[in-house]
Amino acid sequence: MIQLGPVLKFLGCQDDTWGVSALVVTDVDDPPPVVKIPGVAAPPAMALKRLSQSGATAWRFDIGIAQTDVAQSISYTLDAVGSPQGTFSLQIPPRKGRPAMAYASCNGFSDPKLMKQVNEQNAMWNRMSRLHEATEKIRGRQFGPWNLLLMGGDQVYSDAMWQVIPELAGWCELSWAQRMATPFTEAMRVAVQEFFENLYLTRWSQPEVAKILASIPSVMMWDDHDIMDGWGSYPWEQHNCPVYQGIFGIAKDCFRLFQLQAADALPPATLPAQNAFNKGFRMGDMGLLVLDMRSERQPHKPVDGNGDHVPDQVLSEQSWSAVYKWLDAQEGMQQLLVMSSIPVVHPSFGLLEKMLGFLPGQQELEDDLRDHWTSAPHLQERLRLVHRLLRLSAEKTCRVTLLSGDVHVAAVGAVESDRNDVHPNARVVNQLTSSGVVHPAPPAMARFFLEQACTKVETVDRGITARMYEFPATSRRLIGARNFLTLEPDPQNRLWANWWVEGETDPTTKVIHPVQTNELPLEPKSNGFSPH
């Protein structure tokens, strides 16, 4: 009997072959399921892992589809004992062609009370399905289908574990000193393992979500709620206490299994010579860089009696080096998408963050603020990323676009440079934020405050600014409703970004233009978008 799947994952594009894997979880002691694709040899079932608590088996199937000069729709079937045969399809782009993509983040609720704010939990997944299958057209125009589903973090929400696992609820009742010293017991390990396995099985097997995961190969990268809220932004002692580290280890194993479809060996496209899960893909003249901003994230360690000090960190030096080498090796890349789960361009809460340090009872909010790139401890590392992406855009005449989620609103921003060391037509790094596909937006008062903060232009460095832009034909810089994003390439090498917003029939659209070396220089502070 199938407990989960198929869940498709993108493996990369090599030698005009579109690589996909499929994850299927079946009941304990069931024989391996069978995947059949017309005209393709049946892929063998690889037993990835037996789930610790239920005994169910996670299987993976690796599939390679030869690309042709035209787009293809590929049908496949899944047979398993005790389950009806399932028939599915996926869309393959033409060789050397750019894929059409959907982007989503925040697939759940951080608090059960938030469920009451929505009429239909998976309404946005349903709409994505209708558009993907062309059963919904807007003013006679078809959108989709999509070749890839990019998922930018919080694919599951673990927040309930502190209430539903008795061992963790009891731990929370202890004093600070007791919590820091309490070991991660075997009872805790068993309960947390069962919680995370069931979390993935139940959340992803919901019909509206399962339908998309079986039809569009995904590229996933985790964020804090895939581990615990605010992971990496707690004080040093708390971050490294046995219970937190024990939970992190289990969350990491489940992330590898369910999101990366890997057990021991890392999946293709993982960058070499690093200990995290940063990934890089090439698809024709388009690149996709996926930053792992949770595996190595850690708070600073205060100076101790031995003079030891560890600074705040999002990515390690090994990860930065691996990312640089991958970027340097890319040739002929005209568009680069960079998945950064936390927005690089976002209102700065520096002053508020400093104030919170003197106010009692604000630990949870302070943790959230410290998560952001615009938080004071992360500004230098953020500056490193900004300079590297501007340099790439200039040296390789490549348009760079950041894709972000996390903040439960839709937004558009840009990093812009007036420096002489940047080519006039490569002065812009765009940012598209889409969140959440299930999680509702912040309260109206918070959105009002954020909207006002979005009007401020931030000086990132000498000659470099960051700002949030109004959506076309509106005065709003934030869309405070559930949403997902789609990215549609066109023959002019433009990328059409469409936000699909709950309650709105037409998408909100921005157009990202390629870097043109033969055009007149852009005016300073251009956002790199068409005026549509």
Buried (B, 14 or more C-beta within 10 A) or exposed (E): EBBBBBBBBBBBBEEEBBBBBBBBBBBEEBEBBBBBBEEBEEBEBBEBBEBBEBEBBBBBBBBBBEBEEEBBEBEBBBEBEEBEEBEBEBBBBBBEBBBBBBBBBBBBBBEEEBEEEBEEBBBBBBBBBEBBEEEBEEEEEEBBBBBBBBBBBBBBBBBBBBEEBEBBEEBEEEEEEEBBEBEBBEEBBBBBBBBBBBBBBEBBBBEBBBBBBBBBBBBBBBBBBBBBBBBBBBBBBBBBBBBBEBBBBBBBBBBBBBBBBBBEEBBBBBBEEBEBBBBBBBBBBBBBBBBBBBBBBBBEBEEEEEEEEEEBBBBBEBBBBBBEBBBEEBEEBBBBBBBBBBBBBBBBBBEBBEEBEEEEEBBEBBBBBBBBBBBBBBBEBBBEBBBBBBBBBBEBBBBBBBBBBBBBBBBBBBBBBEEEEBBBBBBBBBBBBBBBBBBBBBEEEEBEBBBEBBEEEBEBBEBBBBBBBBBBEEEBBBBBBBBBBBBBBEEEBBBBBBBBBBEEEEBBBBBBBBBEEEEEEBEEEBBBBEEE
